[in-house]
């Protein structure tokens, strides 16, 4: 693959992460949000590997697995739970 393909994957991946993370995260069901964030994280990770030289099979396995798990977890830790909010006055009742 070419470097342009890798850069396109990175741009699409991070663009999708921004869209889902900041616009759609509270509008989608939690499972759908998690799956979309995992997919866009994998796209960004794959793009990063495509632009590098001499990437091994182990690099692909570790990077894509870590991106699929850590991408959604990172947003969850920073921005809060997935899914629609329960309504006003319930934020104090959420577990920490």
C-alpha positions as CSV (number, residue, x, y, z in Angstrom):
1,X,0.0,0.0,0.0
2,X,1.1,3.6,-0.5
3,X,1.7,6.3,2.1
4,X,-1.4,8.1,0.8
5,X,-3.6,5.1,1.8
6,X,-2.1,5.1,5.2
7,X,-2.6,8.9,5.7
8,X,-6.2,8.5,4.4
9,X,-6.8,5.7,7.0
10,X,-5.4,7.9,9.8
11,X,-7.5,10.9,8.7
12,X,-10.7,8.8,8.4
13,X,-10.0,7.0,11.7
14,X,-9.4,10.2,13.7
15,X,-12.3,12.0,12.0
16,X,-14.6,9.2,12.9
17,X,-13.3,9.1,16.4
18,X,-14.1,12.8,16.8
19,X,-17.5,12.5,15.3
20,X,-18.5,9.5,17.4
21,X,-16.7,10.7,20.5
22,X,-18.1,14.2,20.7
23,X,-21.3,14.2,18.6
24,X,-22.8,10.8,18.5
25,X,-21.6,9.2,21.8
26,X,-24.7,10.2,23.7
27,X,-27.1,9.7,20.8
28,X,-26.2,6.1,20.0
29,X,-26.9,3.0,22.0
30,X,-23.8,2.1,24.1
31,X,-22.9,-1.0,22.2
32,X,-23.1,0.8,18.8
33,X,-20.9,3.6,20.1
34,X,-18.3,1.2,21.4
35,X,-18.2,-0.8,18.1
36,X,-17.8,2.4,16.1
37,X,-15.1,3.8,18.3
38,X,-13.3,0.4,18.1
39,X,-13.5,0.4,14.3
40,X,-12.3,3.9,13.9
41,X,-9.4,3.3,16.3
42,X,-8.4,0.2,14.3
43,X,-8.5,2.3,11.1
44,X,-6.2,4.9,12.6
45,X,-3.9,2.2,13.9
46,X,-3.8,0.4,10.6
47,X,-3.0,3.7,8.8
48,X,-0.1,4.3,11.2
49,X,1.3,0.9,10.3
50,X,0.8,1.4,6.6
51,X,3.0,4.5,6.5
52,X,5.9,2.7,8.4
53,X,8.6,0.6,6.8
54,X,9.4,-3.0,7.9
55,X,6.3,-3.7,9.9
56,X,6.1,-7.2,11.3
57,X,3.0,-9.4,11.8
58,X,3.4,-9.0,15.5
59,X,3.2,-5.2,15.1
60,X,-0.1,-5.6,13.2
61,X,-1.6,-8.0,15.8
62,X,-0.6,-5.9,18.9
63,X,-1.5,-2.6,17.4
64,X,-4.9,-3.5,16.1
65,X,-5.9,-5.4,19.2
66,X,-4.7,-2.6,21.5
67,X,-6.5,0.0,19.4
68,X,-9.7,-1.9,19.4
69,X,-9.7,-2.2,23.2
70,X,-8.0,0.9,24.3
71,X,-9.6,3.4,21.9
72,X,-13.1,3.1,23.3
73,X,-11.8,2.7,26.9
74,X,-9.8,5.9,26.6
75,X,-12.8,7.9,25.6
76,X,-14.9,6.3,28.3
77,X,-12.4,7.3,30.9
78,X,-12.1,10.9,29.7
79,X,-15.7,11.8,28.6
80,X,-17.9,9.5,30.7
81,X,-20.4,6.7,29.9
82,X,-21.7,5.8,26.5
83,X,-25.4,6.1,25.6
84,X,-28.1,8.6,26.3
85,X,-28.2,10.4,29.6
86,X,-30.8,9.4,32.1
87,X,-32.1,13.0,32.4
88,X,-31.5,16.0,34.6
89,X,-30.6,15.4,38.2
90,X,-29.2,11.9,37.7
91,X,-25.5,12.8,37.4
92,X,-25.1,12.8,41.2
93,X,-26.5,9.2,41.3
94,X,-24.1,7.8,38.8
95,X,-21.3,5.5,40.2
96,X,-17.8,6.9,40.1
